[in-house]
Amino acid sequence: MSNDDIFSQSPVDQNNQKHCYKLYKGGADHVRNIMFVLADGAQFFHNYYYLKSGECIANQKLMSLQFASHSVRVNGERLLPLFKAIMLHQVEEVSEIKPDEVERYDKEKPIIYSFEIQP
């Protein structure tokens, strides 16, 4: 089985609108690592095994993930569906978007404006 069969391709739907995350499409029920891609192209990944806890604020504009060695704060819009998918270890990659690209993203899906990754 090729990686094309296992992992979702570029997160774009049939209406050519982009999404801020990719879901794992493999045979197992979860993915092992989650990759955080910053708008400047920098990448950071963490193993789901070390995810200790998470919180999504009621207004769905802030999500906090606590890993054994780092904490990740996610600022965005409509984050609850993404939070639930992360809780189930189904998200392979999440990406920040540049402010000038907001219009290209699906307005009904989660949008990520920024990450704060701290040791």
Solvent accessible surface area in square Angstrom, and as a share of the most:
residue,aa,sasa,rsa
1,M,177,0.79
2,S,60,0.38
3,N,105,0.54
4,D,104,0.54
5,D,91,0.47
6,I,38,0.19
7,F,59,0.25
8,S,19,0.12
9,Q,106,0.47
10,S,73,0.47
11,P,31,0.20
12,V,59,0.34
13,D,36,0.19
14,Q,170,0.75
15,N,109,0.56
16,N,121,0.62
17,Q,59,0.26
18,K,49,0.21
19,H,24,0.11
20,C,1,0.01
21,Y,31,0.12
22,K,41,0.17
23,L,70,0.35
24,Y,47,0.18
25,K,133,0.57
26,G,20,0.19
27,G,81,0.78
28,A,60,0.46
29,D,113,0.59
30,H,81,0.36
31,V,13,0.07
32,R,181,0.66
33,N,59,0.30
34,I,0,0.00
35,M,54,0.24
36,F,0,0.00
37,V,26,0.15
38,L,49,0.25
39,A,35,0.27
40,D,121,0.63
41,G,45,0.43
42,A,50,0.39
43,Q,118,0.52
44,F,49,0.21
45,F,122,0.51
46,H,20,0.09
47,N,49,0.25
48,Y,5,0.02
49,Y,179,0.68
50,Y,103,0.39
51,L,36,0.18
52,K,142,0.60
53,S,61,0.39
54,G,37,0.36
55,E,98,0.44
56,C,25,0.15
57,I,67,0.34
58,A,102,0.79
59,N,95,0.49
60,Q,54,0.24
61,K,101,0.43
62,L,38,0.19
63,M,1,0.00
64,S,21,0.14
65,L,2,0.01
66,Q,67,0.30
67,F,6,0.02
68,A,61,0.47
69,S,63,0.40
70,H,50,0.22
71,S,26,0.16
72,V,0,0.00
73,R,100,0.36
74,V,1,0.01
75,N,39,0.20
76,G,4,0.04
77,E,47,0.21
78,R,78,0.29
79,L,0,0.00
80,L,61,0.30
81,P,68,0.43
82,L,1,0.00
83,F,36,0.15
84,K,104,0.44
85,A,13,0.10
86,I,2,0.01
87,M,117,0.52
88,L,101,0.50
89,H,53,0.24
90,Q,68,0.30
91,V,0,0.00
92,E,35,0.16
93,E,39,0.18
94,V,1,0.01
95,S,26,0.17
96,E,26,0.12
97,I,6,0.03
98,K,93,0.40
99,P,121,0.76
100,D,123,0.64
101,E,43,0.19
102,V,34,0.19
103,E,139,0.62
104,R,130,0.47
105,Y,11,0.04
106,D,16,0.08
107,K,89,0.38
108,E,148,0.67
109,K,79,0.33
110,P,2,0.01
111,I,3,0.02
112,I,0,0.00
113,Y,90,0.34
114,S,38,0.25
115,F,16,0.07
116,E,71,0.32
117,I,50,0.25
118,Q,100,0.44
119,P,142,0.90
